[in-house]
Amino acid sequence: MNKLKSSMNNLRIISYYTGYIILIIAGLMAIPMITSFVFAEWNPLIDFIISSAAAIIVGTTLMLFGMKAKANNETIQWKQGFTIAALSWVLLMVLCALPYKLSGNIGSMLDA
């Protein structure tokens, strides 16, 4: 039972900080949105709004799942940090490819 509790705690810590990183990147998507708005490029603006909304939903969901670990002031260990970095790269790769895929100019997600 103690091992299950430890595994769940690790998952919550990883989830919280991965969600935090995703929310930061979702905020950085405001830069291309502002640029699209200034130059009156409405289709890319909509693509980035959809992608940013998807990133906000994923990031918030992960943070809410891991909120209990943050409330307990759990510290990050090396193994959790490596997992956070790897999981963040994978999730951000998919989320940041969305505007390119939604634009219709790229054939597949792999190319995006």
C-alpha positions as CSV (number, residue, x, y, z in Angstrom):
1,M,0.0,0.0,0.0
2,N,2.9,2.4,0.8
3,K,4.4,1.8,-2.6
4,L,1.1,2.6,-4.3
5,K,0.9,5.8,-2.3
6,S,4.4,6.7,-3.3
7,S,3.8,6.0,-7.0
8,M,0.6,8.1,-6.9
9,N,2.5,11.0,-5.2
10,N,5.2,10.8,-7.9
11,L,2.6,10.9,-10.6
12,R,1.0,14.0,-9.0
13,I,4.3,15.9,-8.7
14,I,5.1,15.1,-12.3
15,S,1.6,16.0,-13.4
16,Y,1.6,19.4,-11.6
17,Y,4.9,20.6,-12.9
18,T,4.3,19.3,-16.5
19,G,1.0,21.2,-16.5
20,Y,2.7,24.3,-15.3
21,I,5.2,24.2,-18.1
22,I,2.4,23.6,-20.7
23,L,0.5,26.6,-19.3
24,I,3.6,28.8,-19.7
25,I,3.9,27.7,-23.4
26,A,0.2,28.4,-23.9
27,G,0.8,31.9,-22.6
28,L,3.7,32.3,-25.0
29,M,1.3,31.4,-27.9
30,A,0.0,34.9,-27.3
31,I,3.0,36.3,-29.3
32,P,1.9,34.8,-32.6
33,M,-1.7,35.6,-31.9
34,I,-0.9,39.3,-31.4
35,T,1.2,39.3,-34.5
36,S,-1.6,37.7,-36.5
37,F,-4.0,40.2,-35.2
38,V,-1.8,43.2,-36.0
39,F,-1.3,42.0,-39.6
40,A,-5.0,41.1,-39.9
41,E,-4.2,37.4,-40.7
42,W,-7.4,35.9,-39.3
43,N,-6.9,32.2,-40.2
44,P,-3.6,31.8,-38.4
45,L,-5.1,33.7,-35.5
46,I,-7.9,31.2,-35.2
47,D,-5.4,28.3,-35.5
48,F,-3.3,29.7,-32.6
49,I,-6.4,30.4,-30.5
50,I,-7.5,26.8,-30.9
51,S,-4.0,25.5,-30.1
52,S,-3.7,27.8,-27.1
53,A,-7.1,26.7,-25.8
54,A,-6.0,23.0,-26.2
55,A,-2.8,23.7,-24.3
56,I,-4.6,25.5,-21.5
57,I,-7.1,22.6,-21.1
58,V,-4.3,20.0,-21.0
59,G,-2.1,22.1,-18.7
60,T,-5.0,23.0,-16.3
61,T,-6.1,19.4,-16.2
62,L,-2.6,18.2,-15.3
63,M,-2.2,20.9,-12.7
64,L,-5.5,20.1,-11.1
65,F,-4.6,16.4,-10.9
66,G,-1.3,17.3,-9.2
67,M,-2.6,20.0,-6.9
68,K,-2.6,17.8,-3.9
69,A,1.2,17.2,-4.2
70,K,1.7,21.0,-4.4
71,A,-0.5,21.5,-1.4
72,N,1.7,19.1,0.6
73,N,4.9,21.0,-0.4
74,E,6.4,17.9,-1.9
75,T,9.9,18.4,-3.3
76,I,11.1,17.3,-6.7
77,Q,13.6,14.5,-6.9
78,W,16.0,13.9,-9.8
79,K,14.0,11.1,-11.3
80,Q,10.8,13.2,-11.3
81,G,12.7,16.1,-12.9
82,F,13.9,13.9,-15.7
83,T,10.4,12.6,-16.3
84,I,8.9,16.1,-16.2
85,A,11.4,17.3,-18.8
86,A,10.7,14.3,-21.1
87,L,7.0,14.4,-20.8
88,S,6.9,18.1,-21.3
89,W,8.9,17.8,-24.6
90,V,6.5,15.1,-25.9
91,L,3.3,16.9,-25.0
92,L,4.6,20.3,-26.2
93,M,5.7,18.7,-29.5
94,V,2.1,17.7,-30.1
95,L,0.5,20.9,-28.8
96,C,2.8,23.2,-30.7
97,A,2.3,21.3,-33.9
98,L,-1.4,21.9,-33.8
99,P,-1.4,25.4,-35.5
100,Y,0.6,24.1,-38.4
101,K,-1.7,21.1,-38.8
102,L,-4.8,23.2,-38.5
103,S,-3.5,25.7,-41.2
104,G,-3.8,22.9,-43.8
105,N,-0.4,23.7,-45.2
106,I,1.2,20.7,-43.6
107,G,0.1,17.2,-44.6
108,S,0.7,15.3,-41.3
109,M,1.4,15.8,-37.7
110,L,4.9,14.4,-38.2
111,D,5.7,17.1,-40.7
112,A,4.2,19.8,-38.4
